[in-house]
Amino acid sequence: MSAPTLKVLSLGAGAQSPVVRRGGQWWLVTGSGSILATDPTFTGELDRFAAAMAAADQAIADLRSQQDDPPTPQPRGQR
């Protein structure tokens, strides 16, 4: 049996949302416990938001990687 996956939505600047994805299910987390999110419209929005955040994180990682690469020399007379 494999370990359940855990996905915490990050809201930037170190903040985290009160929503986690465990084993393919979204959970709303409070200080007093967790509630399974079962509404398909809501969980679909969470899926789309998580995918958008992952794409944004990847785009930022790609930009940072490009900044670390030395510039490519251009032939004279070209810009």
C-alpha positions, 0 to 999 in steps of 0.5 A: 500500500502506497503512502497517501499524497498530500497537496497543500495549496500555497497562497504565496508569501508562505501562507497556506490555505485551509485546504489539503488534498490527500489520496485524491480527496480534498479536505477543509482543515480547521484548528478543530479538525478536518471535513471532507469536501464532496461538492463536485463543483467546489472540488473541481474548482480546487483542482483547477486552482491547484493546476494553475498554481502548479503551472505558475510555480513551474513558470517561475522555476523556469524563469529562475533557471534561465536567469542562472544560465549565462547569456547566449552570445549574439553574432555582431550586428544582430540584436 
